[in-house]
Amino acid sequence: MNIKTFIDQLAVELEIDKPESLSPDTSFREMDDWSSMHALILIAFVDAEYNVTLTGDDLRRATTVQDLYDIVSAKIAV
């Protein structure tokens, strides 16, 4: 897994109209349509794609797409 692939997949899962607007520095909670439904989609996506369980604490700790990627990468490595 690399950050580019993660971002591309995330854009598809969250149905981002302009996927090029996502970058490692994007604050995902500040995206226009961000809602608790998106958080659930994100949790399901990471579980299905990477076999990693994201917790509420993981999502609260993360502020950027890079933070999410780092959390998922660390859990894969375990």
PyMOL commands that set and color helices and strands:
alter all, ss='L'
color gray80, all
select helices_A, chain A and resi 3-13+19-21+28-30+36-50+56-61+65-77
alter helices_A, ss='H'
color red, helices_A
deselect
rebuild
show_as cartoon
